[in-house]
Amino acid sequence: MDKSLNINGLIKKTERLEYEDGLRNFQFGAIFLVLGLANGYFFTPVGLELFARALIRYQDLQIVGLAGLIGLTFLLAFGSERVMERIRRALRDLRQGAQNG
């Protein structure tokens, strides 16, 4: 039990983790907002009519469209991860610039 506790380091680490968790919450919120708006549109009478017309007219392109939607979902998930990483890096650089300046 000779190990001393570094309170200041622990406080900084806790603040950093809370900050990163907050950015993660914004990321998931944005994903759910986009998916919710898309679902809200597609489950309205206008969206369902558009979807039904597309199914009837373009039967050959259904698989391509489905693959595109799956790809778009993954792009949204992983693309938002990269955007959040850039925001995190920019804010960290801004904070370090403010501390040094």
Secondary structure by P-SEA (a helix, b strand, c coil): cccccaaaaaaaaaaaaaaaaaaaaaaaaaaaaaaaaaaaaaacaaaaaaaaaaaaccccaaaaaaaaaaaaaaaaaaaaaaaaaaaaaaaaaaaaaaaac
